[in-house]
């Protein structure tokens, strides 16, 4: 069970390209009593599809990115002080996607500096054997690889240290992250 104290919130990002097992991994972490906040992009896509809106990344990525940024900032503030909170993607993910599509948003990129996460970002690498497409996940495997690179680039841009999560069953991946987080930083 996570410790609660008076220290600031510890916001931990688990990210990676679509279909790399992030959400399943986060369910394993949540089952251990940690607070986990869901991916905001998928929720926004579902909402926009239901409303038959064009505010979708494949229709209006710039507008979608701005709306997503607002929601990610609101989600950022949901981490209570003294508690470790895990995020299924962080604010830089959105900015990496925008850059990859050739529509970087300098204002959002500068504003994102106000919302720092834990210095280690846990990356789930491309894993074609578990990849599956659905209504919100439309990317093919080459695009998955390009997204992976864009995410690595944006998190490095912000100075985070990237930790690759091994391709293991979800419980073992959770063990890896929690063990790594418990190690003293150098």
N, C-alpha and C positions, 0 to 999 in steps of 0.2 A: 504494500500500500504506500502511496506517495506521502512524503512528509509535508506538513503545512507549517509554515513559520511566518515571521514578519518581513522576510526579505521580498524584493521585487519578484514579479512573476518571471518564470523561466519559460520562454516560448521556444519550442523545439519544432523545426520543420522537417518533415519527411516528404521528399519530392522525387521526381523522376518522370520520364516520359509516360504517356498513357499505356496502361496495360502491363505495368511492371510489378504489380502486387502491392502497391502502397496502401490501398484501402483495406485489403485483407490483413496486412501487417498491422495497421493501426487498430483494427478490431481486436487483434491479439493483445496489443498494449492496453486498450481500453478494458479488456476483460480482467486485467491485473489491477484495476482500480484507478488508472490514470485518466485525466480529462483529455478527450480527443475532440477536436473541432473538425467538421467535414469540409471537403473540397467545395469551395463556393462556386466555381465555374460550372460544375455539373448541375448544381441546384439552379443556377441562373439560366442555363440552357434549357433544362426541363420546364421552368416557368415560362420562358419565351416561346418554346415550342407549343405549350398548352394554350398560350394567348395568341398563337399564330402571328407572332411578331417577327420582324426582320432584324431585331437586335440580337443577332446570333454571330458567332465568330466567323462563320463561312458566308455571311451576308453583309455584315457591318462590323468588322473586327475592331476598328477604332472606337466606335460607340460602345460596343460590348466591353472593350477593355476599360473604358472610363467608368461604366456602371459597375463592373466587377471590382475595380479599385475601391470604389466607395464601400462596397459590401465587405471587401477584405479588411479595410481599415476598421469598420465597425466590428468585425469578427476579432481583429487584433486586440481590441479593448475588452474582450470577453474573458481574458486570462486573469484570474484572481491573483492578488499578491500572495507570495509564499507558496504557490502551487505550480508544479510543472504541468504545462499544457502542451499537447502535441497538435500540430496543424497538418492536415492533409493538403499540402502545398502552402507556400507563403506568398506574400505580396510580390516578391521578385519574379515568381513564375509567370504571372500575367505580363510583366514587362518583357520577359524573355520571349514569350509568344509573340508580342507585338513587334519586337525587334526582328525576330525570325521572319515575320511576314512583311518586313520592310516598312513598318509604320511605327517607329519608335516614338514615344511621347516623352520629351525632355522634362516637361512639367511634372508628370507622374513619377518619372525616374528620380527627380530631385526630391519630391515630396516623400518618396518611399524611404529616404534616409532617416526620417523621423520615427520609423517603426522597426527598430532593430530586434532581431531574433537571437537565440542562443548561437554562439560563434561557430558551432559545428552544425552543418546541414547534412542530413542523412539521405543519400541518393540511392534509389533502387535502380539498378542498371537495366538496359534493354534485355528482355527475356522472351524471345519469340515463342518459346514453347508454351508459355502461359497467356500470351496475348490473345485478346478476343475483342471484336468490334461490337458496338451496339448503337442505339439511337443517338446517344450523346458522344460516343467515341467513334469517330468516322475515319481516323487516320490509318493509313496503311503502314507496313513495316518500314519502308524508306523514310516516310515522314516521321515515324516514331524515333528513328535514329537522329534525324535533323532536330527534333524537339529536344532530345536528350542533350545534344551539343549546345543548343541555345540556352538551356537551363544551366548547364555547367558554366557557360560563359557569363551569364547574368549574375549568378551567385558569386563567382570569382570577382566580377566587377565591383560588387559590394563588399568584398573582403572576407567572405565566409570561407571556412575550411571545409572542404567536401570530404565526406566519409562514405565510401561505397559500401552498401549493405550486401552481404553475400547472398547468392541465390540458394536459399535454404527454405525449409518449411517455415510458415509464418511465426510459430512460437520460437523457433531458433533465431529467426531474424530479430524478433523482439528482444530476446536474450542478448544478442549482439549489441543492439543499440543501448539498452539499459546498462549493460556492463561497460560499454565505452563511456557513457555519460558519468558513470561512477568513478572513473579514473581521474586522478589529479591532472590538471592542465599544466602544460609547461610553457 
